[in-house]
Amino acid sequence: MTRGLRHLPAARLGPRLAVRLAVRLAASGRDRGSVAMYVVLFTPVVFMLAGLLVDGGLAIHARQRAADMAEQAARAGANEIDTDALRDTGKPVLAPDRARAAACAMLASYRDQIAGSECDADGQEVAVTVEIRVEPQFLGIIPGFGDFQMTSSATAHPVTGGDDR
């Protein structure tokens, strides 16, 4: 639009408008390079926001994956019911050693994905904790934003089909 106004005769624009237009057109050359400054200033901000988005998503996914692994292992351990105690009392009681071994065996199948785990069991429930290491994709280049651990825990207790709900 400005290019078209340069070619209009001053008589058609009026003397005041012609002077204003001439001053504005002459002053517009002073803004050269201001866009480059904004690009330099806002590029790190956009990079940080993208890093938070991507690496935050990785952290959330790792936490959900750790929770899934812990829940599966706890359920596998809760399947190890002491059948003698069940026959004697009619109530499901865990065999702690077998329950702990079953939960840890389930986690062993994820050995390459898990940074650490803990399995514990008593006669009533199985408790499992899983840690997964997350390697940031964007923010890892910034000092202090290196690998971190996401942890999740789950418990499960035995239930039989005859339990009152």
N, C-alpha and C positions, 0 to 999 in steps of 0.2 A: 504494500500500500504506500509506503514511503517513497519508493522509486517512482511511482506514478505521480506523486505530488510534486516531485522535483521538476517535472516537465510542464506543469501548469503555469500559465502566465500569471505574473504577480497581480495584474489588473483583475483577473477573475477571482483571486483569493482575497483581495482586500489588503491594504497596506499593513495593518497590525498582524493579521494571520500570516502574511508572507514573512514578516520579520521574525515572528515566533518560530515559524517552520524553519527558517534559515538558521536560527540559533540552536534549535533542537537537533537539526541535522549536523551541525558543526560539533556539537557536544557529544554526539553518539560515538564518535571515534575514541573517546576516553575509556570506554568500557571493555576494550579489547583485553583478553586474557582473564577476565573475571570468571568465566565458565571453567577454565582450566584450574583455577584456584578452588572452586567448589568441588570439582572432580577429585582433586588431591585431598581435600579435607573429608569428603564423604565416602570415599572408597574404603578406608579402614572401618568406618561405621557400618557400611553395608556388608563388608566381609565378616565383621563380628556378629551381626544379626544372622547372616547365613550360617555361621558356625554354631551359634546357639540353636538355631533351628535344626540343623543336621545332627550335631552332637547331642543335643537334648533328646532328639528322637531316638538316637542310638542308646542313650541311657535309659529311656523309658522302656524300650524294647528289651534291653538286658535285664531290667528289673522284672518285667513280665515273664521272661524266659526263666529266670532264677526261681520265681514263684511257681511256675509250671513244673519245673524239675523237682522242687521241694515237695509240692503236693503229690506228684506221682510217686515219689519215693516213700512218703509218709503213708500213702494208701497201700503200697506194696508191703510195707512193714505191718500195717494194721490187719492184713490178711492172715498173719501168722498167729492163729488162735490156739491156745493150749486146749486140746480136745479133752484131756482127762479132767481138767477143771470145769470145762463146759458141761461134761456129762455129770459131774458130781454136784455142781451148783445150779446149772441151767443158765448161767450168765457167762457172756464171752469175756475171757481173760487172755491177755497176750502172753506169749512165751517171749520174754524180753530179749534173750540172746538171738533167737531166730528172727524176731522182728527187726532188731538192729542190723543183723546180717542181710536180711532181705532189702531193707532200705538202702544200705550201703552198696549192695550189689546192683540195685537199680541205678544209683548214681555212677557206678563204675562204667556204665555204658555211655555216659556223657563225659568221660575223663578228659577228653581234649577240649571241652568247652568250659569246664569248671576250674576256677582258680582255687577254691577250697570248699570243704563241706564238713558237716558234723551230723552224726546220727546218734540219737539216744532213744531208749525205750524203757518203759517200766510195764507193770501189769495192766495199766489202764490206757496208755497212749504212746504213740511214736512221735518224736519231735525231730525235724530235719531242718538244717540251715544250709543254704547254698550261696556261694559267692562267685560272681562272674566278673572277669576283668574287662573293662571297656577301653578301647583305644580311640581317642578322638580323631576325627578325620580333618577338621578345619582348625580347631583351637589347639591342637597338639603342637603347633609351631610357636605358640606363645609360652614363654617361661611360666611355670606354675600350673599349666593346664595339661599335664601329662596323663598317663593311664590312671584310671581310678576303678574302684570296686563297687559293684552293686550287690546288695545282700537281700535275701528274702528267706523267711522261715514259714514252716507249715507244721501242723499237728494233725494227727488222725487217731481215732479210737475205733475199736472193733464194734461192729453191729451185726447182729444175726437177724434173720427173717422173722423170728418170733418176738422181737422187741416191741414193746408197746410204744406207740408214737404219740 
